[in-house]
Amino acid sequence: MLDTEKKRNLWIGILFVVVLSIFIVCYGKMQKPEEPITATAFKLNTVVKVTIYDSQDEKILQDALALCDKYEKIFSRTRTDSEIYLLNEGKLPQEDGYYILSEECAELIGKGLYYSELSGGAFDITIEPLSSLWDFTSGEKQIPDSQTLVEAQKHVGYEKVELKGNKIRFQEDGMGLELGAIAKGYIADKIKEFLISEGVESAVIDLGGNVLCIGARPDGEAFRVGIQKPFADRNETVATAGIRDRSVVSSGIYERYFEKDGKLYHHILNPKSGYPYENGLTAVTILSDESVDGDGLSTVCFALGLEKGLELINSLPDTQAVFITEDGELHYSEHFEEEVPLNYE
């Protein structure tokens, strides 16, 4: 009789645990998931947006945005108190004939020199003497004098830069660096590092054309990142890609440009001539693990053109690209559509 009662109590206990477990699961599903938190600000001459899906800590968001200010003071070509501006003006501290750089500045310059060499100079971070002659934001639509461009081009050439650790020097006077083509990617990567250090596992960092995802959505679904339609509103896309823990960066002639006498002049300049590239492309989008690589490669591939750009991307591991030509056609790197889920608009 006693054994029977013990068995009955045991089964009652098991039944209670099962019912309680079912209740907890069902109750958990009934709970409304927390809404993501977002911070938006105008920084780096663009709209910056950081969205966190698995935290409600607003301070983390504000600290992430503050990193934009920190790095702008290092990399801005036009801000008169920035490290790059002072380098270009020859006003940084020197040692043994070399200018002394911060660790971050030296790191990004090293990246820039790598992509300059990779492209054979089609992309060149020493383009500053030429890029400083153009203004794509004021609305004045001024085209530099051709002879002025010829003279400035003489001071362009990545191979004339010596970088040793955190020290740098130019082999001739009149040279300068322009890091705008890779700085946003570097900053996005640094923001990602910071968020991960704070325990964030699901977030999207958007630096105006540079999108970097941390993990996936809380439900495990991929983030949907749009490939922008050239010359359309920023929210208008030609396709959306399913992205997990990766970067999507686009470069195109629609970002900064003006038209004069029926001709379009855009900000992606040929270091060999000082004039905008004319190669039949309107945009290049790169998918990569790190945003600084996507940033560099998007400009490099645009400069190389469709055929050579595709050849380069197809030689790189874990990297995909979409090229958009003037006729609106989309051209994909090898295996792109097999590896990246796409929805067409």
Secondary structure, DSSP 8 states (H G I E B T S, - for coil): -HHHHHHHHHHHHHHHHHHHHHHHHHHHHHS-----EEEEEEETTEEEEEEESS---HHHHHHHHHHHHHHHHHH-SS-TTSHHHHHHTT-S-EETTEEE--HHHHHHHHHHHHHHHHTTTSS-TT-HHHHTT--SSSS------HHHHHHHHTT--GGGEEEETTEEEESSTT-----HHHHHHHHHHHHHHHHHHTT--SEEEEESSEEEEES--TTS--EEEEEE-TTS-TT-EEEEEEESS-EEEEEETTSSEEEETTEEEES-B-TTTSSB--SSEEEEEEEESSHHHHHHHHHHHHHH-HHHHHHHHHTSTT-EEEEEETTS-EEE-TTHHHHS-EEE-
